[in-house]
Amino acid sequence: MDNRFAFLKTVSPFNLLPDDVLLGVESLLQEVRYTKEALIYQQDTSKLRGLDIVVEGAYETFFYDSEQNKRLPETYGVGACYGGMSILLNKKRSIRTVIARKGTVVYALPRRDFRALCLAYENFFHYFTARYGERMLNEEYAHFVKPISAPEENYIAADQMYSRRIETLEVRSILAVPFDTPIFRAAQLMAEAKVSCSFVTADTGEIIGYLTDITLRDNVIAQQLNVTRPVADVLDTPIVSISSEAYVYEAILLMFQTKTRYLLVEKGGQYIGFMSRNKLLSDLAQSPFMFIQAVKSAQSARELKRRWEMVPDMVNQLLSRGVKAEIVNQVITTVADTIALKVIESVLAEHGPAPAKFVFMVLGSEGRKEQTLLTDQDNAIIYEDKANEQRELVRAYFLHFAEAVSDQLNHIGLSFCTGGFMAKNHKWTHSLSHWKRNYHSWMSDSNAETVMKFSTFFDCRFLYGEAAIMDELQAFMGEELRGPVDRFFYYMAKNALQYEPPLTFFRNFRTFTQGTQQVFDLKKTMTPIVDLVRVYALKHQIFKTNTGERLQELRTKGVFTEKEYEELFQAYYYLMGMRLKKQARQLINDRVPPTNYLDPKVLTQVEQVTLKEIFKVIADFQLRIKVAFTKTL
């Protein structure tokens, strides 16, 4: 091509440069021809001498995975530039592997001259950094680009649990016994099969319960029960199952959350075997789940406090090993849940049985299973309705009970809620009928203040007690949401628009002064995603509380496209990972209480670019919710 100037005028980002500058650039270009197909760059190895502009032919680019499979292939055709992101953001090393097709011609702009243009022209520089930020929101792309940190020496050496699926493990065969089998015969069958668990089936063959060594000890021997009675009289429930495609960590978390020691493994609608918690944990040896087991076995508040103080170190190690933020959230939440359950059971044992069925529920970030290391208590109690003469007695018991639970949690390190959203506050311990009136009022008579104040109650999650009470409240909420509640959704949407991403018109970080630093608030930056996803979830009758799970359901229902889901999911958990890592290091390295404040000056250029792209994603979704729910621009 004779007229290089005319060609450059058609190429982004060179068309952003003044004509006199382009004339100077034209003289710097070096023409390179490939007469046959050639491997010219290898990912993260080859150093680029400059920026390549494709004039004829094409570059085929991709990542090689560990088995040398090509991943994320992309063609760079005529007018495309390759190498800018690599030079600026990857220490000059090619981000991807590149093959030039036969007959390809490129103009190469030397690295030094390319950098000079980036320094002199912000729009030119921004073209490459913005593209990098967009790419880093793709989980697979980020996986290949993100540098692997050297593993630290630590007691968490079980990476396999985050990458291995259950189908790769050996599961035990199911020993099934009919419901009318005598207890002694079931025990004989278990002994012959050398298993500690058998599953009880109905006439139809459906599994209705299970029998374990502990069942035989507690329900038969300790009760001096006649061993000729049918196993149906002593079986344990509920039956808990998991897909063979699930990850190992999901199986262990499910076991802790449901308090079961055995999981049935399901594939294609059929049970193919079962897993034992003890076997899994012993196989994983040193893992966060052994830590959770230690919390579960703690015998005193002092021991629980010591375990909670160890959580920041565990979080830091998990993040350093590349474990995803959403998994780390689940680990923190499971530890906090386990501590709360231990405390509740201890207080019940001390105060005596509750005078009514009840639910101890958790709210806010705890309700969403998104706890960080800067966490406080958010909880409430719902108890069943009682006759008039018992109401005051029942209420007095639960307020006294809630105060004892809250005080112990605070002592352990799960601090009192500064906003007072705790069961010990008389406002948040009530009968089921009272709670129904609360939700009816919040939804039917909404205003900006009530929605802002009580949105946390729409992230409520069952923790302890009679699950049927929580189910009834959720069913009531579903009925209310099907009514004329446009005003409620209007103010919920306005709530999601309250916090703007901290980015100025000129794509700089909007900060405020905190001590000697200029910072922005990471928690407030994440809040719009939590709020807007909550609005859509409630609108579409999705009662999961976790932001990631809500997003997945919204994608399944077709409310969000795959691209929209990916953008929001990656944006949210990128921010979460950054927030957790900062808090852990404040506690471990700086020995100061954790905060949500971040000084952009301490971030790498890559982190800054990615954050700016995330803020753009959030702003775009805020515009969407503004149109969808408030009918305005």
Disulfide bonds with the S-S distance in Angstrom:
none
